[in-house]
Amino acid sequence: MSSANETTADSHSPARANGTFCPQTLRKFVLVAAILASALGFIDGSILAIAMPALRADLGASLAQAQWISNAYALTLSALILVGGAAGDRFGLRRAFVIGIALFVAASLACALAPDPAILIAFRAIQGIGAAIMVPGSLAVIAKAYPKKERGRAIGIWAAASALTTALGPVLGGFVLSTFGNGVWRAIFAINLPLGLISIYLLLAKVPADKPTEKRSLDLGGAALATLAFGLLAYGLTAMNAEGAGLMSGPAIVAGMVLLVVFIFYEHRRRDPMIDLGLFRIRAFAGANLATFFLYFALSANLFYLPMLLIAGWRLSEAEVGFIFVPLSASIALLSGPVGQWSDRIGPRFPIASGSMVVAVAFAGLALLTHFGIHDFWIGTFPLMALMGLGMAQVVSPLSTAVMTSVEDKDTGAASGINNAVSRVGGLIAVAAMGSLAAWVYARMTGNAAGVPGFGEPPASGLAANIEAARIAASDSAFAAVAAVTALLCVLSSLTAWFTVPGQASPWPQKTNDEQD
């Protein structure tokens, strides 16, 4: 089949003339396949946060296991995404993209059938490997299939569709969970099967094969070291959890830090490293990535633990809680274009710094709201999430600009990949560390009293009134601690951007002499 497709591609000279591998009549299939594949990752991540209380109730998963259901996926994705992107150059984008989708879909089906948390965690890790190949491939295959003059419009359609699926996924998933009960969480993973199969069909039957562009070897040694280092760090932070093996926390964190140092030395000495460490000598690049780590740490922690609080703590329905993701996606979809133009005019420093501060205000508001036990979703929680969405919309496009413009043109692909990996590592560490903080505060508030469910664990019906009151108060305090810490990290992100990212002194357009007269 591959040779037939290559013959088809070679027979269309306009495609080759435009520097693409795909003739114009077939490019729409590339776009549809990329949109569907992207939807797999976006829907899977956002709906899982809504479904986590139901999943825990159905499988009897502890908080530490819930953290690893998220982090097993985040670990392999964040550690391997740079290798996954390079695989497209090494073996051909279409081939690597199809392999990534197939692995993701197969692991998703296994997740849907998982009988216990341990098996679910194992297949979530495999799912992350598939995503590490699939995620960078979705945008890269569009860029390679479309000529430059059409590429911006195609990527815009892809981005808009991705934002739409990210916004609607949790809403529809929440509605299904509320309607059909806890066991239906398995359908969240099963829905990946038809979407993935359609993508694979379009890519194999309608899209010609592209030729590999590079023959360099993949940095599998670096990927293995990164996986072990970040895995041990995440394990150590999770083990601090009141439900975890606390004695193993310190040794695991130390071992993770040692392996991280080994990874840095390994990458420094390798001819074709997974990460070009020399880029971090550039002040603006290093600062933008540090700001990214702080900001996405904060965002990931809140988006993972807030649904637990609302569903398991406040007993809100999944259908209602699903709406907390809408402002973020809608704001980014609607405002990224205008904010990007604003950033081009004044430089990315002010948009990133001010947007991060807006997110800090939103998370500080959540901390105060939960600290004082104000349980009003639509008047309290939802407006603060909308404010957070506006702040993130102010940051996303300028942050990408800051990363890409801080390096030479030949390094923009590597810079973008590193920034993507940094944001995902931030999320990985956030879920591990903030879960332990939440569990510690919760246990301290409840005194580990018998009969009190764990943090984020759906309570059984008929709890005694005093236990129910203690559970709710402890849940509020636990999340308030998480929100307060993440608000401070957003302030750090703002300050980091302000002192490292370039930008004009004034954030507002300057008047000309004629206008002043």
Secondary structure, DSSP 8 states (H G I E B T S, - for coil): -HHHHHHHHHH-HHHHHTT-SS-GGGHHHHHHHHHHHHHHHHHHHHHHHHHHHHHHHHHT--HHHHHHHHHHHHHHHHHHHHHHHHHHHHH-HHHHHHHHHHHHHHHHHHHHT-SSHHHHHHHHHHHHHHHHHHHHHHHHHHHHHS-HHHHHHHHHHHHHHHHHHHHHHHHHHHHHHHHH-GGGGHHHHHTHHHHHHHHHHHHHHHS------------HHHHHHHHHHHHHHHHHHHHTSTTS-GGGHHHHHHHHHHHHHHHHHHHHH-SS-SS-GGGGGSHHHHHHHHHHHHHHHHHHHHHHHHHHIIIIIS---HHHHGGGGHHHHHHHHHHHHHHHHHHHHH-SHHHHHHHHHHHHHHHHHHHHHHHTT---IIIIIHHHHHHHHHHHHHHHHHHHHHHHHTS-GGGHHHHHHHHHHHHHHHHHHHHHHHHHHHHHHHHHHHTT-TT---TT----TT--HHHHHHHHHHHHHHHHHHHHHHHHHHHHHHHHHHHHS---S-SS----HHHH-
